[in-house]
């Protein structure tokens, strides 16, 4: 076998291996960045929810017109929860 052929094959394999390694590193970095984005989105979501909870606690009984429907939905859900918990107590004989 020609020595230069073997050298070229070896160089080709090395080059392809580097391409695969570089692509793997790129994909790992993208995955890491997406993970960081998800973490940031969770922080935003958590704080939006906290803002809403605080607003409801302060203004839920007399909300601005813009939030009236959502506050009513929260009150209805809370009433539903209380009713369902009462039914559970009844079933348990408490």
Jmol script that loads the backbone (N, CA, C; Angstrom):
load data "model"
ATOM      1  N   UNK A   1       0.854  -1.166   0.000  1.00  0.00           N
ATOM      2  CA  UNK A   1       0.000   0.000   0.000  1.00  0.00           C
ATOM      3  C   UNK A   1       0.903   1.232   0.000  1.00  0.00           C
ATOM      4  N   UNK A   2       0.498   2.235  -0.719  1.00  0.00           N
ATOM      5  CA  UNK A   2       1.255   3.478  -0.843  1.00  0.00           C
ATOM      6  C   UNK A   2       1.233   4.227   0.487  1.00  0.00           C
ATOM      7  N   UNK A   3       2.433   4.607   0.952  1.00  0.00           N
ATOM      8  CA  UNK A   3       2.553   5.295   2.243  1.00  0.00           C
ATOM      9  C   UNK A   3       1.831   6.642   2.228  1.00  0.00           C
ATOM     10  N   UNK A   4       1.869   7.341   1.105  1.00  0.00           N
ATOM     11  CA  UNK A   4       1.193   8.642   1.028  1.00  0.00           C
ATOM     12  C   UNK A   4      -0.328   8.463   1.096  1.00  0.00           C
ATOM     13  N   UNK A   5      -0.820   7.365   0.540  1.00  0.00           N
ATOM     14  CA  UNK A   5      -2.251   7.076   0.620  1.00  0.00           C
ATOM     15  C   UNK A   5      -2.665   6.878   2.067  1.00  0.00           C
ATOM     16  N   UNK A   6      -1.892   6.096   2.802  1.00  0.00           N
ATOM     17  CA  UNK A   6      -2.176   5.845   4.214  1.00  0.00           C
ATOM     18  C   UNK A   6      -2.123   7.155   4.994  1.00  0.00           C
ATOM     19  N   UNK A   7      -1.168   8.015   4.671  1.00  0.00           N
ATOM     20  CA  UNK A   7      -1.048   9.313   5.338  1.00  0.00           C
ATOM     21  C   UNK A   7      -2.272  10.168   5.050  1.00  0.00           C
ATOM     22  N   UNK A   8      -2.710  10.199   3.781  1.00  0.00           N
ATOM     23  CA  UNK A   8      -3.892  10.985   3.415  1.00  0.00           C
ATOM     24  C   UNK A   8      -5.145  10.450   4.112  1.00  0.00           C
ATOM     25  N   UNK A   9      -5.272   9.132   4.182  1.00  0.00           N
ATOM     26  CA  UNK A   9      -6.420   8.521   4.865  1.00  0.00           C
ATOM     27  C   UNK A   9      -6.394   8.906   6.335  1.00  0.00           C
ATOM     28  N   UNK A  10      -5.229   8.831   6.941  1.00  0.00           N
ATOM     29  CA  UNK A  10      -5.086   9.214   8.350  1.00  0.00           C
ATOM     30  C   UNK A  10      -5.439  10.673   8.571  1.00  0.00           C
ATOM     31  N   UNK A  11      -4.991  11.544   7.669  1.00  0.00           N
ATOM     32  CA  UNK A  11      -5.300  12.980   7.780  1.00  0.00           C
ATOM     33  C   UNK A  11      -6.799  13.221   7.613  1.00  0.00           C
ATOM     34  N   UNK A  12      -7.411  12.490   6.685  1.00  0.00           N
ATOM     35  CA  UNK A  12      -8.856  12.628   6.463  1.00  0.00           C
ATOM     36  C   UNK A  12      -9.632  12.186   7.698  1.00  0.00           C
ATOM     37  N   UNK A  13      -9.219  11.075   8.266  1.00  0.00           N
ATOM     38  CA  UNK A  13      -9.877  10.587   9.475  1.00  0.00           C
ATOM     39  C   UNK A  13      -9.698  11.581  10.616  1.00  0.00           C
ATOM     40  N   UNK A  14      -8.506  12.140  10.761  1.00  0.00           N
ATOM     41  CA  UNK A  14      -8.256  13.138  11.804  1.00  0.00           C
ATOM     42  C   UNK A  14      -9.115  14.377  11.590  1.00  0.00           C
ATOM     43  N   UNK A  15      -9.221  14.824  10.345  1.00  0.00           N
ATOM     44  CA  UNK A  15     -10.021  16.015  10.039  1.00  0.00           C
ATOM     45  C   UNK A  15     -11.495  15.751  10.342  1.00  0.00           C
ATOM     46  N   UNK A  16     -11.986  14.581   9.943  1.00  0.00           N
ATOM     47  CA  UNK A  16     -13.395  14.239  10.209  1.00  0.00           C
ATOM     48  C   UNK A  16     -13.639  14.108  11.710  1.00  0.00           C
ATOM     49  N   UNK A  17     -12.682  13.530  12.415  1.00  0.00           N
ATOM     50  CA  UNK A  17     -12.798  13.414  13.868  1.00  0.00           C
ATOM     51  C   UNK A  17     -12.877  14.777  14.529  1.00  0.00           C
ATOM     52  N   UNK A  18     -12.079  15.727  14.031  1.00  0.00           N
ATOM     53  CA  UNK A  18     -12.101  17.096  14.577  1.00  0.00           C
ATOM     54  C   UNK A  18     -13.457  17.742  14.292  1.00  0.00           C
ATOM     55  N   UNK A  19     -13.982  17.516  13.075  1.00  0.00           N
ATOM     56  CA  UNK A  19     -15.304  18.066  12.737  1.00  0.00           C
ATOM     57  C   UNK A  19     -16.375  17.521  13.684  1.00  0.00           C
ATOM     58  N   UNK A  20     -16.328  16.230  13.934  1.00  0.00           N
ATOM     59  CA  UNK A  20     -17.303  15.603  14.831  1.00  0.00           C
ATOM     60  C   UNK A  20     -17.155  16.167  16.235  1.00  0.00           C
ATOM     61  N   UNK A  21     -15.913  16.299  16.703  1.00  0.00           N
ATOM     62  CA  UNK A  21     -15.660  16.851  18.033  1.00  0.00           C
ATOM     63  C   UNK A  21     -16.147  18.290  18.126  1.00  0.00           C
ATOM     64  N   UNK A  22     -15.845  19.086  17.089  1.00  0.00           N
ATOM     65  CA  UNK A  22     -16.291  20.485  17.085  1.00  0.00           C
ATOM     66  C   UNK A  22     -17.817  20.574  17.082  1.00  0.00           C
ATOM     67  N   UNK A  23     -18.459  19.708  16.308  1.00  0.00           N
ATOM     68  CA  UNK A  23     -19.928  19.715  16.258  1.00  0.00           C
ATOM     69  C   UNK A  23     -20.510  19.311  17.611  1.00  0.00           C
ATOM     70  N   UNK A  24     -19.905  18.325  18.254  1.00  0.00           N
ATOM     71  CA  UNK A  24     -20.367  17.882  19.574  1.00  0.00           C
ATOM     72  C   UNK A  24     -20.230  19.011  20.593  1.00  0.00           C
ATOM     73  N   UNK A  25     -19.110  19.733  20.534  1.00  0.00           N
ATOM     74  CA  UNK A  25     -18.913  20.869  21.449  1.00  0.00           C
ATOM     75  C   UNK A  25     -19.952  21.944  21.192  1.00  0.00           C
ATOM     76  N   UNK A  26     -20.233  22.211  19.913  1.00  0.00           N
ATOM     77  CA  UNK A  26     -21.236  23.215  19.557  1.00  0.00           C
ATOM     78  C   UNK A  26     -22.602  22.811  20.088  1.00  0.00           C
ATOM     79  N   UNK A  27     -22.979  21.557  19.898  1.00  0.00           N
ATOM     80  CA  UNK A  27     -24.273  21.081  20.379  1.00  0.00           C
ATOM     81  C   UNK A  27     -24.360  21.139  21.901  1.00  0.00           C
ATOM     82  N   UNK A  28     -23.265  20.815  22.578  1.00  0.00           N
ATOM     83  CA  UNK A  28     -23.249  20.887  24.041  1.00  0.00           C
ATOM     84  C   UNK A  28     -23.402  22.328  24.507  1.00  0.00           C
ATOM     85  N   UNK A  29     -22.741  23.252  23.819  1.00  0.00           N
ATOM     86  CA  UNK A  29     -22.856  24.669  24.193  1.00  0.00           C
ATOM     87  C   UNK A  29     -24.272  25.179  23.963  1.00  0.00           C
ATOM     88  N   UNK A  30     -24.877  24.775  22.849  1.00  0.00           N
ATOM     89  CA  UNK A  30     -26.267  25.170  22.563  1.00  0.00           C
ATOM     90  C   UNK A  30     -27.197  24.621  23.638  1.00  0.00           C
ATOM     91  N   UNK A  31     -27.001  23.375  24.024  1.00  0.00           N
ATOM     92  CA  UNK A  31     -27.832  22.776  25.073  1.00  0.00           C
ATOM     93  C   UNK A  31     -27.664  23.531  26.384  1.00  0.00           C
ATOM     94  N   UNK A  32     -26.440  23.910  26.705  1.00  0.00           N
ATOM     95  CA  UNK A  32     -26.173  24.668  27.924  1.00  0.00           C
ATOM     96  C   UNK A  32     -26.869  26.023  27.872  1.00  0.00           C
ATOM     97  N   UNK A  33     -26.792  26.708  26.736  1.00  0.00           N
ATOM     98  CA  UNK A  33     -27.435  28.014  26.600  1.00  0.00           C
ATOM     99  C   UNK A  33     -28.953  27.890  26.695  1.00  0.00           C
ATOM    100  N   UNK A  34     -29.509  26.839  26.093  1.00  0.00           N
ATOM    101  CA  UNK A  34     -30.962  26.620  26.189  1.00  0.00           C
ATOM    102  C   UNK A  34     -31.371  26.353  27.636  1.00  0.00           C
ATOM    103  N   UNK A  35     -30.543  25.637  28.353  1.00  0.00           N
ATOM    104  CA  UNK A  35     -30.811  25.380  29.766  1.00  0.00           C
ATOM    105  C   UNK A  35     -30.819  26.689  30.555  1.00  0.00           C
ATOM    106  N   UNK A  36     -29.875  27.566  30.249  1.00  0.00           N
ATOM    107  CA  UNK A  36     -29.830  28.872  30.922  1.00  0.00           C
ATOM    108  C   UNK A  36     -31.060  29.704  30.574  1.00  0.00           C
ATOM    109  N   UNK A  37     -31.486  29.637  29.312  1.00  0.00           N
ATOM    110  CA  UNK A  37     -32.709  30.347  28.899  1.00  0.00           C
ATOM    111  C   UNK A  37     -33.904  29.815  29.682  1.00  0.00           C
ATOM    112  N   UNK A  38     -34.016  28.496  29.804  1.00  0.00           N
ATOM    113  CA  UNK A  38     -35.126  27.905  30.562  1.00  0.00           C
ATOM    114  C   UNK A  38     -35.111  28.366  32.012  1.00  0.00           C
ATOM    115  N   UNK A  39     -33.919  28.445  32.607  1.00  0.00           N
ATOM    116  CA  UNK A  39     -33.808  28.919  33.986  1.00  0.00           C
ATOM    117  C   UNK A  39     -34.298  30.358  34.091  1.00  0.00           C
ATOM    118  N   UNK A  40     -33.890  31.201  33.156  1.00  0.00           N
ATOM    119  CA  UNK A  40     -34.341  32.597  33.161  1.00  0.00           C
ATOM    120  C   UNK A  40     -35.850  32.686  32.976  1.00  0.00           C
ATOM    121  N   UNK A  41     -36.405  31.870  32.080  1.00  0.00           N
ATOM    122  CA  UNK A  41     -37.848  31.877  31.872  1.00  0.00           C
ATOM    123  C   UNK A  41     -38.597  31.437  33.123  1.00  0.00           C
ATOM    124  N   UNK A  42     -38.047  30.490  33.860  1.00  0.00           N
ATOM    125  CA  UNK A  42     -38.670  30.053  35.112  1.00  0.00           C
ATOM    126  C   UNK A  42     -38.650  31.179  36.148  1.00  0.00           C
ATOM    127  N   UNK A  43     -37.546  31.946  36.193  1.00  0.00           N
ATOM    128  CA  UNK A  43     -37.460  33.085  37.118  1.00  0.00           C
ATOM    129  C   UNK A  43     -38.536  34.108  36.760  1.00  0.00           C
ATOM    130  N   UNK A  44     -38.681  34.397  35.475  1.00  0.00           N
ATOM    131  CA  UNK A  44     -39.702  35.350  35.032  1.00  0.00           C
ATOM    132  C   UNK A  44     -41.092  34.839  35.413  1.00  0.00           C
ATOM    133  N   UNK A  45     -41.360  33.574  35.112  1.00  0.00           N
ATOM    134  CA  UNK A  45     -42.672  32.991  35.408  1.00  0.00           C
ATOM    135  C   UNK A  45     -42.977  33.035  36.901  1.00  0.00           C
ATOM    136  N   UNK A  46     -41.994  32.660  37.713  1.00  0.00           N
ATOM    137  CA  UNK A  46     -42.176  32.664  39.164  1.00  0.00           C
ATOM    138  C   UNK A  46     -42.491  34.073  39.675  1.00  0.00           C
ATOM    139  N   UNK A  47     -41.784  35.054  39.161  1.00  0.00           N
ATOM    140  CA  UNK A  47     -42.000  36.417  39.624  1.00  0.00           C
ATOM    141  C   UNK A  47     -43.297  37.002  39.105  1.00  0.00           C
ATOM    142  N   UNK A  48     -43.690  36.663  37.878  1.00  0.00           N
ATOM    143  CA  UNK A  48     -45.011  37.080  37.391  1.00  0.00           C
ATOM    144  C   UNK A  48     -46.101  36.529  38.309  1.00  0.00           C
ATOM    145  N   UNK A  49     -45.966  35.271  38.684  1.00  0.00           N
ATOM    146  CA  UNK A  49     -46.961  34.656  39.562  1.00  0.00           C
ATOM    147  C   UNK A  49     -46.983  35.344  40.922  1.00  0.00           C
ATOM    148  N   UNK A  50     -45.815  35.684  41.433  1.00  0.00           N
ATOM    149  CA  UNK A  50     -45.745  36.356  42.729  1.00  0.00           C
ATOM    150  C   UNK A  50     -46.392  37.739  42.653  1.00  0.00           C
ATOM    151  N   UNK A  51     -46.159  38.454  41.550  1.00  0.00           N
ATOM    152  CA  UNK A  51     -46.796  39.761  41.358  1.00  0.00           C
ATOM    153  C   UNK A  51     -48.315  39.593  41.361  1.00  0.00           C
ATOM    154  N   UNK A  52     -48.798  38.589  40.632  1.00  0.00           N
ATOM    155  CA  UNK A  52     -50.236  38.338  40.574  1.00  0.00           C
ATOM    156  C   UNK A  52     -50.807  37.976  41.933  1.00  0.00           C
ATOM    157  N   UNK A  53     -50.097  37.142  42.679  1.00  0.00           N
ATOM    158  CA  UNK A  53     -50.568  36.749  44.009  1.00  0.00           C
ATOM    159  C   UNK A  53     -50.655  37.975  44.910  1.00  0.00           C
ATOM    160  N   UNK A  54     -49.608  38.787  44.873  1.00  0.00           N
ATOM    161  CA  UNK A  54     -49.617  39.984  45.724  1.00  0.00           C
ATOM    162  C   UNK A  54     -50.739  40.941  45.327  1.00  0.00           C
ATOM    163  N   UNK A  55     -50.941  41.106  44.021  1.00  0.00           N
ATOM    164  CA  UNK A  55     -52.025  41.977  43.572  1.00  0.00           C
ATOM    165  C   UNK A  55     -53.347  41.435  44.092  1.00  0.00           C
ATOM    166  N   UNK A  56     -53.559  40.134  43.942  1.00  0.00           N
ATOM    167  CA  UNK A  56     -54.819  39.536  44.374  1.00  0.00           C
ATOM    168  C   UNK A  56     -55.021  39.725  45.867  1.00  0.00           C
ATOM    169  N   UNK A  57     -53.978  39.516  46.645  1.00  0.00           N
ATOM    170  CA  UNK A  57     -54.103  39.683  48.097  1.00  0.00           C
ATOM    171  C   UNK A  57     -54.466  41.113  48.465  1.00  0.00           C
ATOM    172  N   UNK A  58     -53.952  42.086  47.739  1.00  0.00           N
ATOM    173  CA  UNK A  58     -54.198  43.487  48.061  1.00  0.00           C
ATOM    174  C   UNK A  58     -55.482  44.038  47.436  1.00  0.00           C
ATOM    175  N   UNK A  59     -55.835  43.539  46.247  1.00  0.00           N
ATOM    176  CA  UNK A  59     -56.940  44.150  45.511  1.00  0.00           C
ATOM    177  C   UNK A  59     -57.992  43.155  45.031  1.00  0.00           C
ATOM    178  N   UNK A  60     -57.872  41.889  45.410  1.00  0.00           N
ATOM    179  CA  UNK A  60     -58.770  40.860  44.889  1.00  0.00           C
ATOM    180  C   UNK A  60     -60.231  41.096  45.172  1.00  0.00           C
ATOM    181  N   UNK A  61     -60.535  41.724  46.294  1.00  0.00           N
ATOM    182  CA  UNK A  61     -61.940  41.960  46.618  1.00  0.00           C
ATOM    183  C   UNK A  61     -62.508  43.155  45.849  1.00  0.00           C
ATOM    184  N   UNK A  62     -61.645  44.067  45.431  1.00  0.00           N
ATOM    185  CA  UNK A  62     -62.065  45.222  44.628  1.00  0.00           C
ATOM    186  C   UNK A  62     -61.007  45.500  43.562  1.00  0.00           C
ATOM    187  N   UNK A  63     -60.879  44.607  42.585  1.00  0.00           N
ATOM    188  CA  UNK A  63     -59.828  44.771  41.578  1.00  0.00           C
ATOM    189  C   UNK A  63     -60.148  45.865  40.568  1.00  0.00           C
ATOM    190  N   UNK A  64     -59.103  46.345  39.920  1.00  0.00           N
ATOM    191  CA  UNK A  64     -59.303  47.231  38.768  1.00  0.00           C
ATOM    192  C   UNK A  64     -60.100  46.460  37.730  1.00  0.00           C
ATOM    193  N   UNK A  65     -60.834  47.163  36.916  1.00  0.00           N
ATOM    194  CA  UNK A  65     -61.672  46.524  35.908  1.00  0.00           C
ATOM    195  C   UNK A  65     -60.869  45.566  35.021  1.00  0.00           C
ATOM    196  N   UNK A  66     -59.640  45.917  34.739  1.00  0.00           N
ATOM    197  CA  UNK A  66     -58.772  45.105  33.883  1.00  0.00           C
ATOM    198  C   UNK A  66     -58.548  43.709  34.452  1.00  0.00           C
ATOM    199  N   UNK A  67     -58.572  43.576  35.789  1.00  0.00           N
ATOM    200  CA  UNK A  67     -58.272  42.299  36.447  1.00  0.00           C
ATOM    201  C   UNK A  67     -59.493  41.636  37.069  1.00  0.00           C
ATOM    202  N   UNK A  68     -60.647  42.217  36.863  1.00  0.00           N
ATOM    203  CA  UNK A  68     -61.861  41.737  37.506  1.00  0.00           C
ATOM    204  C   UNK A  68     -62.175  40.279  37.153  1.00  0.00           C
ATOM    205  N   UNK A  69     -62.073  39.912  35.893  1.00  0.00           N
ATOM    206  CA  UNK A  69     -62.392  38.555  35.458  1.00  0.00           C
ATOM    207  C   UNK A  69     -61.449  37.530  36.088  1.00  0.00           C
ATOM    208  N   UNK A  70     -60.159  37.839  36.111  1.00  0.00           N
ATOM    209  CA  UNK A  70     -59.193  36.910  36.684  1.00  0.00           C
ATOM    210  C   UNK A  70     -59.389  36.764  38.189  1.00  0.00           C
ATOM    211  N   UNK A  71     -59.668  37.858  38.874  1.00  0.00           N
ATOM    212  CA  UNK A  71     -59.889  37.795  40.322  1.00  0.00           C
ATOM    213  C   UNK A  71     -61.146  36.995  40.632  1.00  0.00           C
ATOM    214  N   UNK A  72     -62.180  37.146  39.819  1.00  0.00           N
ATOM    215  CA  UNK A  72     -63.402  36.369  40.006  1.00  0.00           C
ATOM    216  C   UNK A  72     -63.099  34.885  39.791  1.00  0.00           C
ATOM    217  N   UNK A  73     -62.298  34.574  38.790  1.00  0.00           N
ATOM    218  CA  UNK A  73     -61.934  33.175  38.519  1.00  0.00           C
ATOM    219  C   UNK A  73     -61.159  32.583  39.694  1.00  0.00           C
ATOM    220  N   UNK A  74     -60.283  33.371  40.305  1.00  0.00           N
ATOM    221  CA  UNK A  74     -59.530  32.897  41.474  1.00  0.00           C
ATOM    222  C   UNK A  74     -60.478  32.632  42.629  1.00  0.00           C
ATOM    223  N   UNK A  75     -61.392  33.565  42.886  1.00  0.00           N
ATOM    224  CA  UNK A  75     -62.354  33.377  43.979  1.00  0.00           C
ATOM    225  C   UNK A  75     -63.199  32.127  43.744  1.00  0.00           C
ATOM    226  N   UNK A  76     -63.672  31.950  42.506  1.00  0.00           N
ATOM    227  CA  UNK A  76     -64.490  30.767  42.187  1.00  0.00           C
ATOM    228  C   UNK A  76     -63.690  29.481  42.389  1.00  0.00           C
ATOM    229  N   UNK A  77     -62.430  29.487  41.963  1.00  0.00           N
ATOM    230  CA  UNK A  77     -61.588  28.302  42.130  1.00  0.00           C
ATOM    231  C   UNK A  77     -61.350  28.017  43.606  1.00  0.00           C
ATOM    232  N   UNK A  78     -61.135  29.063  44.399  1.00  0.00           N
ATOM    233  CA  UNK A  78     -60.926  28.880  45.839  1.00  0.00           C
ATOM    234  C   UNK A  78     -62.172  28.310  46.499  1.00  0.00           C
ATOM    235  N   UNK A  79     -63.325  28.778  46.087  1.00  0.00           N
ATOM    236  CA  UNK A  79     -64.585  28.244  46.604  1.00  0.00           C
ATOM    237  C   UNK A  79     -64.730  26.779  46.205  1.00  0.00           C
ATOM    238  N   UNK A  80     -64.393  26.467  44.963  1.00  0.00           N
ATOM    239  CA  UNK A  80     -64.447  25.084  44.500  1.00  0.00           C
ATOM    240  C   UNK A  80     -63.512  24.189  45.290  1.00  0.00           C
ATOM    241  N   UNK A  81     -62.319  24.667  45.587  1.00  0.00           N
ATOM    242  CA  UNK A  81     -61.357  23.899  46.387  1.00  0.00           C
ATOM    243  C   UNK A  81     -61.930  23.624  47.768  1.00  0.00           C
ATOM    244  N   UNK A  82     -62.476  24.652  48.392  1.00  0.00           N
ATOM    245  CA  UNK A  82     -63.048  24.488  49.727  1.00  0.00           C
ATOM    246  C   UNK A  82     -64.192  23.474  49.707  1.00  0.00           C
ATOM    247  N   UNK A  83     -65.049  23.540  48.690  1.00  0.00           N
ATOM    248  CA  UNK A  83     -66.165  22.589  48.576  1.00  0.00           C
ATOM    249  C   UNK A  83     -65.652  21.160  48.413  1.00  0.00           C
ATOM    250  N   UNK A  84     -64.664  20.984  47.562  1.00  0.00           N
ATOM    251  CA  UNK A  84     -64.107  19.646  47.322  1.00  0.00           C
ATOM    252  C   UNK A  84     -63.408  19.099  48.559  1.00  0.00           C
ATOM    253  N   UNK A  85     -62.686  19.969  49.273  1.00  0.00           N
ATOM    254  CA  UNK A  85     -62.043  19.521  50.516  1.00  0.00           C
ATOM    255  C   UNK A  85     -63.080  19.103  51.541  1.00  0.00           C
ATOM    256  N   UNK A  86     -64.197  19.802  51.568  1.00  0.00           N
ATOM    257  CA  UNK A  86     -65.291  19.447  52.490  1.00  0.00           C
ATOM    258  C   UNK A  86     -65.869  18.077  52.123  1.00  0.00           C
ATOM    259  N   UNK A  87     -66.029  17.811  50.852  1.00  0.00           N
ATOM    260  CA  UNK A  87     -66.529  16.503  50.414  1.00  0.00           C
ATOM    261  C   UNK A  87     -65.552  15.397  50.796  1.00  0.00           C
ATOM    262  N   UNK A  88     -64.265  15.657  50.689  1.00  0.00           N
ATOM    263  CA  UNK A  88     -63.259  14.668  51.096  1.00  0.00           C
ATOM    264  C   UNK A  88     -63.395  14.378  52.584  1.00  0.00           C
ATOM    265  N   UNK A  89     -63.562  15.421  53.394  1.00  0.00           N
ATOM    266  CA  UNK A  89     -63.731  15.238  54.838  1.00  0.00           C
ATOM    267  C   UNK A  89     -64.975  14.411  55.137  1.00  0.00           C
ATOM    268  N   UNK A  90     -66.045  14.678  54.402  1.00  0.00           N
ATOM    269  CA  UNK A  90     -67.281  13.922  54.600  1.00  0.00           C
ATOM    270  C   UNK A  90     -67.060  12.435  54.280  1.00  0.00           C
ATOM    271  N   UNK A  91     -66.383  12.179  53.163  1.00  0.00           N
ATOM    272  CA  UNK A  91     -66.114  10.793  52.768  1.00  0.00           C
ATOM    273  C   UNK A  91     -65.224  10.087  53.781  1.00  0.00           C
ATOM    274  N   UNK A  92     -64.308  10.815  54.388  1.00  0.00           N
ATOM    275  CA  UNK A  92     -63.419  10.222  55.392  1.00  0.00           C
ATOM    276  C   UNK A  92     -64.103  10.125  56.751  1.00  0.00           C
ATOM    277  N   UNK A  93     -65.247  10.782  56.881  1.00  0.00           N
ATOM    278  CA  UNK A  93     -65.968  10.767  58.149  1.00  0.00           C
ATOM    279  C   UNK A  93     -65.376  11.724  59.171  1.00  0.00           C
ATOM    280  N   UNK A  94     -64.769  12.759  58.689  1.00  0.00           N
ATOM    281  CA  UNK A  94     -64.141  13.732  59.603  1.00  0.00           C
ATOM    282  C   UNK A  94     -65.113  14.853  59.905  1.00  0.00           C
TER     283      UNK A  94
END
end "model"
wireframe off; spacefill off
backbone 0.3
color backbone group
